[in-house]
């Protein structure tokens, strides 16, 4: 079984007398260990075991968000974890819109945050893209239950995605989705 530890790499630049920038790197563990620990709000991030963390994103406030085992976790600046979305792999939750994200069933492939701090999730929801607003409510913002490739140029909620695996958001509020399998509807 593979386990992962989240490291933060900070780049510091030192200038020598010739005015050439020489980057140096500092590696710091911010989350993860090899000893099992339960996930709960307030748990120290360095006491958690991460088995498969496909999505990781930095928020505009500097907090780190990651997806692990059916949950999206926020790694706060004080070193603790807050559950932002999902009940965990072994739980059943509400997949519907308008519910608190912490009660939702989440199976993610990637996550992203926009400049306003909204969380976007792509994964196994029938090809949909979900958004968790700053008040913790989850909603579908793109895609529908039907898998495939359709809706180009139309409303995002009428689009079809087959296997969306990556997501990014820019400072202007645009959201970019990568679909790894394109099939006709």
N, C-alpha and C positions, 0 to 999 in steps of 0.2 A: 504494500500500500504506500502510495506517495503522499507525503505531507508537505505543505508549503508554509513558508514564513514570509510575511510581508516586510520588506526592507525599504527604507527611505534612503535615497542617494542624493546627497546635497553636493553641489558643485561649488567649490571655492576657487577663485582665481588669484594666483600670486604673481606679482610682477617682479621680474628680475631687473638688473641694471640696464639690460639691453632693451627694456620696454616690451619684451615678448611675454604674452600671457601664457602661463603654464597652469592648466587646470589640475586641481587635486580633488579627490573624491572622498567623501566620508560616508560610510555605510552604517546605518542605524536600524536596529530591529524596532518596528513600531507595533507589530502584531504577530502573534503566532508563537507556538512552542511545540514540543513533541509530547507533552503530557496532556491527557484528556481533561477537558473542562466543559461545564455546561454554559450555554450562552444565555445571558440575561442582561437587562439594562444595568449598567454600572459595573459589569464584569471587566477586570483589567484586560485590555486587548492582548497583552503579552502572555496571558494564561490560556488562550484559545488555541485549539488545533484546527487547522484548515486543511481539508482533504482535497477539495476541488473548488478553486475560487476563480471562475472564468472572467468575472467582471470587476473592474476597479476603476475608480474615478476620483478626481479631486474636486471638491466643491469650491465655490467662489469665496467662502469664508476660511479656506485652508484645511477644513476637515477632510478626511479620506473616507470614501464609501467603498464597500466591496460586497459582492454577492458570495454567499457560502451556504450550502445545504438548505436551500429553500428560504433564505432570509437575505435582506439587504441590511448591512450593518454600517453604522456611522462610527468611525474611530475618532473620538473627540480629542481635542488638544490636551486634555488632562490624562489621556491614556486609557480611558474607559470606552466601553462599547454601548451604543444605543441601537436597539432594533428599530429600523425605519419602515420595513415592509416584510411581510411573510411570516408564516407560522412555523416554518421548518419542514424538512423533507417528509417527516412521518405524520404530518398533520393534514387534515382537510380543511379548507377555508372557503371563503366566498370568492369566486372569480369575478363577481359582478362589479360594475362601476358604482361609484358613489359611496362605497364603504371605506372604513378606516383601512389603510394599507397594511397595518399590523395584523389584520384579520384575513388577509388575502392569501390564496395559494399562489406561490411564486416559484416558477422554474425559469431561470434567466440564463441567457448566453452572454449578455453584456449589459452594462449600465452606463449612463452618462448624466451629467448635470449641466443645466444651462446657467447663464449669468445670474438669474434670479433665484437659483438654488432649487429649482424643480428637478426631480429625479425622473429619468426615462429608463424604461426596462424593455428589452427585447428578449423573446424566448418562446417557450411552449405555451402559447395561449391560442392556438389556431391561427398563427401568423399575425398576431396583433402587437402593437406597440402601446405600452401603458405608461402613464405619467402619474407620479405621486407629487401632489402640490405641497406647498410649504405648510399647509394645515393638516397634512397627513392623509388626505383622501386620494384614492386611486381611481383612475379613469382611463378608458381607451382613447387614444388620440389619433391612431392610424391603424388601418387594417380591419378585417372582419373575419368571421369564422371560416369562410371559404379560402382555401389555400390556392395559390397559383400566382399568376402575374397579370394584373389588370388594374385599371384605374389611373393610368398615367395621365396627368393633366387635369384630373378631377379631384373631388373632395377626398381628403386623406382617409376619412372613415369608410369610404366606399372602395378603397384600394385592396388588392390582394397581395399578400406576401407568402412565399412558399416556405422558406427556412431562413428568417432574419437572424443573423448571428452577430452583428456588430452595430453599434450606434454611437453617434457623436453629436454634440451640440456646439454651436458657435456663439460668440458674443452678441450677434444680431438676433438671436432667437430661432435660427434655423436648426432643424434636426435632420441628420443624415443617417440613413439606414442601409446596411449592406445585406443583400439577400444572396445566399450561397447556392440556391437551386431555383432556377427559373423554369416554370412550366406554364403552359397556357391554361387559362380558366375553362 
